[in-house]
């Protein structure tokens, strides 16, 4: 399922927030991403994909897409890249990813209970309708 992907949206949110903060302090985007790649050993490969894509001259939103960021993040970043408020958009997208991560965590916690009750009720309904007691 899409809800249970292996990429940690909470860490991705932290990345976008930290990237935004570094950009606000005047760091170039490639230097900021390289720094974040050094400080985050687990995501170094993804951040290298970002750097390689940017070095080819592609848009940052395309780089995020190639690094497996979700579409609900890449679309606003593309718009902000073309129309302004890039740093603010990165920051807000980071906060959005962190909120989505919390929602996923709650969904994962509650999903087994809801699925069991759903399947049990349907199983009982099908059993009763196909095998009447008489």
N, C-alpha and C positions, 0 to 999 in steps of 0.2 A: 504494500500500500504506500501511497505517497506520504501519508502521515508518519510513517515509521522509517524514514530515511536515516542513513548512517552519518550524515553531516550534521554537526552540532550548530544549530542556528544561534544558540547563545554565544558561542565563541565567534561566530561570524558577525554577530551584532557588536560584540566587543571590538572586533577588528575594524568595522566601519566607524565606530565611535572614536577609537584611538587614531585612525587615519584622518578623520575630520579634525581632531584636535591638533595633530601634527601639521596638517595643511594650514590651519588657522595660525599656527606659530611661524609659518613661512617656509616650511620644508617643501622641496619639490616632491611631487607624487612618487617618483621612482625611488628617491632616497627614503621617503617615509615607508613605502612598502618593503624595501630592502631591510630597513630597521625592524619592522614588525616581523619579517620572516626570520630574522636572527633571534628575536625574543620568543618566538613561538615555534618550537622545533616540530610539533605535531603537524602543523599546517604549512610547513616550509615548501612542500611540493606545489600546493595550490597557489601560494603567493608567488612562486617562481613562474607559474603559468600566467599570473597577472602581469608580472614584469616582462616576460617574453612577448605577450600579446601587445602590451603598450610599446615595447621597443620596435615592433613592426609598424607602428603608426596607427593602430586600431583604436577605436573609441573605448573609454573605460568601461562602459556598460557591456560591450562585447567581451572585454577581458573578464568581467565578473561572470558573464554567462558561461564562458569557457571554463571558469574555475568552479562551476556548479552552484552558483548563487541562484536563488529562485527568481522567477520572472517578475514577481511582485516587488522585487528590489531593483532589477535591472531596468525596468521601464521608467521609474521616476528618476533614476540616475541618468539615463539617456536624455530625458527631458531637461533636467537641471544642467547637464553638460552643454546643451544647446541654448538654453534660455536664462541661465544664471542660477544663483543660490546653490552652487554645487556643494560647498562644504556643509551648509545647513541641511541639504538633502541627504548627504551621507550620514550626518548625525541622526537625523530623524529615521532614516532607514535602519540604522543600527538599533535604535530604540524599538522600532517595529519588529525587527528580527528577534530581539530579546523577549518581547511580549508574545510573539508567536511560539517561541521556545517554551515559555511557561504554559501556553495553551496546549502544546503537544504533550508536555509532561503530564498535565492533568488528564488529557485524553488517554494517554497510555495507561495511566493509573486506573481509569474508570472503564476502559474498553473491555477488558475481559469479563467484568461483571455484567455489563449491558449485553454483550454478545451471548453470554451463556443464557441469560434470561430470555433473550429474543429467540434463540434456537430451541430452547426447551419449550417455550409456549407454542411455537410453530410445530414442533414434533408432536406435542400432545394434541393439538388441533388436527393434524393430519392422521394421527393414530385413531382418534375418536371418529373422524368422518369416514375413514376407510374400513375400520373394523368395529362396527357398532356392537354394543353389548346387548344381546337379546336372548 
